[in-house]
């Protein structure tokens, strides 16, 4: 048994060492060249600028930010914007993609052909072009004064979508976070019961959901809290109040979701087709209805093929969100670019962007791998 | 085993080639000399510009025209005595500074505002200011807004990478009002944002907005507010650390300004060759001592005026009265006429 070192060195140890030293030398050269040219132009490398004041505004933020805060905070706000569009995008793309994948396999020729065309069209045109198209479509909506109004509360205009929002007064994290988590967990387990068809547990799960809602309500009232509904209304230059989705966010979200749904639908289709026809026949022989066969027999098995492929679709969507910069959504790339431009620390900004996407991608795949390990066939995981 | 060793031999060879190539590449970029040497070796000056009619725009035959473009041609005359030995490339405000820094351009003539940050922190030198501008607001008429302060709560389009992005934030912080920026990189999308009604106003250098207004689908629906939010001295930008190139840029611009002060134009320049005024003699290189001192063609100022004209002619031809932009000279006339243009003496 050769030692680890000798395995690593291989049959040509000197060649290997030479190669390794050479690669190191190249990086060292690049590094010193960069530092040299930065010094020549009077730039000092380093991340000290992160704590200086950033004197620009960001259009929309999840994290509170305003001009005068630090660059670090501005970048964090950009990152939060990226994460927001990535999470919402992944969820919606999955829902749409699964529906389309199943539709493509349906016996209905019109439906199947429609989905086929949809997938081919979206997979074979550049995403940037699609984003410009969505952006143009949304910009073509009427201005706020002539906004389309639905149910007196949802406004659709070229300033985006405005929906009513619920604002809670005097509420602290300590109360609403557990309440929301509890409700979410209860709803998830109810959904799972419904999906797996074990009707026996449904009443119990429904009780849990109801229970957690009651807890939420009690928490709200007993602590003297009040919830008010904020309706959007036309005012000033814009539609005010409520919760708004900006056209940039909306265009980016639609673009990413529609684009990713095309590849996800293909993944779902291939996953379903990978389930042997014997499974369908057996299920049919047991007297299950088509919808039940899909839900109870085919999808759980297809999931084993689908999940690993979905990881790469999610990663694509996350990384593609960097195209936001083209249509004016302030994501991490956009904020980092502005930072580079006002501070001159272009190299550092690029390093930050790279680190952010690396971290995001690795965490997404770590999470998905965790899930994958749970659903693989027993015994397969250890292979 | 055998396959393995063939593999590593292949990699060693491939690596050797890569290393040699990389070393050659790094050596060439490290050894490359001053900007002027590079320009002469290339036979061409590379100029970064933008796209705004009147300032820099290709005409129907693809030839670049405009106020800043003419200064690029004047530079080519100084260096090569040939107004055509210059290449113009469009670069967005976001990309132009890194592009200049990385050596893609020899000079930016894209309306860069001279600021202390750009000089000290970004490592740029600026030639003389060629255009004194101020940041303005282009708003829809039907908003009925007369002052920037009345735009409280408005959505304003800003172009990323410009001083405008910073000035507008300063302006609203100073006045204690709120606004929502929509930050757009690409110039076409920037304009579309106002045209489609996505934003209530655009902010940018006022004269640039005046030019952009003509590109909107209904220019008469929009008005440029008279207020100026900032000082925007637009100057040629070059990489810091090349004094020789900086002086060439400086004196090329000064030559156009000085020519106007002397009253020398493209048409009458030859008649001045026989002038007895020693100042004019030195300026036009009839007395060759000056040109020798700065290592240029002694007649470079004459050549510039002959090829592109004096400052006033460049202004009038591209943005002045009678052009679609119809700008007043304002600050952009010689100090003798009450403007800010002032050339140090050619002595």
Boltz contact constraints between the chains, C-beta under 6 A:
constraints:
  - contact:
      token1: [A, 10]
      token2: [B, 8]
      max_distance: 6.0
  - contact:
      token1: [A, 11]
      token2: [B, 5]
      max_distance: 6.0
  - contact:
      token1: [A, 12]
      token2: [B, 8]
      max_distance: 6.0
  - contact:
      token1: [A, 15]
      token2: [B, 8]
      max_distance: 6.0
  - contact:
      token1: [A, 15]
      token2: [B, 12]
      max_distance: 6.0
  - contact:
      token1: [A, 19]
      token2: [B, 15]
      max_distance: 6.0
  - contact:
      token1: [A, 22]
      token2: [B, 15]
      max_distance: 6.0
  - contact:
      token1: [A, 22]
      token2: [B, 19]
      max_distance: 6.0
  - contact:
      token1: [A, 26]
      token2: [B, 22]
      max_distance: 6.0
  - contact:
      token1: [A, 29]
      token2: [B, 26]
      max_distance: 6.0
  - contact:
      token1: [A, 33]
      token2: [B, 26]
      max_distance: 6.0
  - contact:
      token1: [A, 40]
      token2: [B, 241]
      max_distance: 6.0
  - contact:
      token1: [A, 41]
      token2: [B, 123]
      max_distance: 6.0
  - contact:
      token1: [A, 41]
      token2: [B, 240]
      max_distance: 6.0
  - contact:
      token1: [A, 42]
      token2: [B, 123]
      max_distance: 6.0
  - contact:
      token1: [A, 42]
      token2: [B, 240]
      max_distance: 6.0
  - contact:
      token1: [A, 43]
      token2: [B, 123]
      max_distance: 6.0
  - contact:
      token1: [A, 55]
      token2: [B, 166]
      max_distance: 6.0
  - contact:
      token1: [A, 55]
      token2: [B, 169]
      max_distance: 6.0
  - contact:
      token1: [A, 56]
      token2: [B, 165]
      max_distance: 6.0
  - contact:
      token1: [A, 56]
      token2: [B, 166]
      max_distance: 6.0
  - contact:
      token1: [A, 56]
      token2: [B, 169]
      max_distance: 6.0
  - contact:
      token1: [A, 57]
      token2: [B, 169]
      max_distance: 6.0
  - contact:
      token1: [A, 57]
      token2: [B, 181]
      max_distance: 6.0
  - contact:
      token1: [A, 59]
      token2: [B, 180]
      max_distance: 6.0
  - contact:
      token1: [A, 59]
      token2: [B, 181]
      max_distance: 6.0
  - contact:
      token1: [A, 59]
      token2: [B, 182]
      max_distance: 6.0
  - contact:
      token1: [A, 67]
      token2: [B, 169]
      max_distance: 6.0
  - contact:
      token1: [A, 67]
      token2: [B, 173]
      max_distance: 6.0
  - contact:
      token1: [A, 139]
      token2: [B, 196]
      max_distance: 6.0
  - contact:
      token1: [A, 139]
      token2: [B, 198]
      max_distance: 6.0
  - contact:
      token1: [A, 143]
      token2: [B, 197]
      max_distance: 6.0
  - contact:
      token1: [A, 158]
      token2: [B, 196]
      max_distance: 6.0
  - contact:
      token1: [A, 158]
      token2: [B, 197]
      max_distance: 6.0
  - contact:
      token1: [A, 158]
      token2: [B, 198]
      max_distance: 6.0
  - contact:
      token1: [A, 236]
      token2: [B, 153]
      max_distance: 6.0
  - contact:
      token1: [A, 237]
      token2: [B, 153]
      max_distance: 6.0
  - contact:
      token1: [A, 237]
      token2: [B, 154]
      max_distance: 6.0
  - contact:
      token1: [A, 237]
      token2: [B, 200]
      max_distance: 6.0
  - contact:
      token1: [A, 328]
      token2: [B, 182]
      max_distance: 6.0
  - contact:
      token1: [A, 328]
      token2: [B, 183]
      max_distance: 6.0
  - contact:
      token1: [A, 328]
      token2: [B, 184]
      max_distance: 6.0
  - contact:
      token1: [A, 337]
      token2: [B, 94]
      max_distance: 6.0
  - contact:
      token1: [A, 338]
      token2: [B, 160]
      max_distance: 6.0
  - contact:
      token1: [A, 341]
      token2: [B, 161]
      max_distance: 6.0
  - contact:
      token1: [A, 344]
      token2: [B, 121]
      max_distance: 6.0
  - contact:
      token1: [A, 344]
      token2: [B, 122]
      max_distance: 6.0
  - contact:
      token1: [A, 346]
      token2: [B, 98]
      max_distance: 6.0
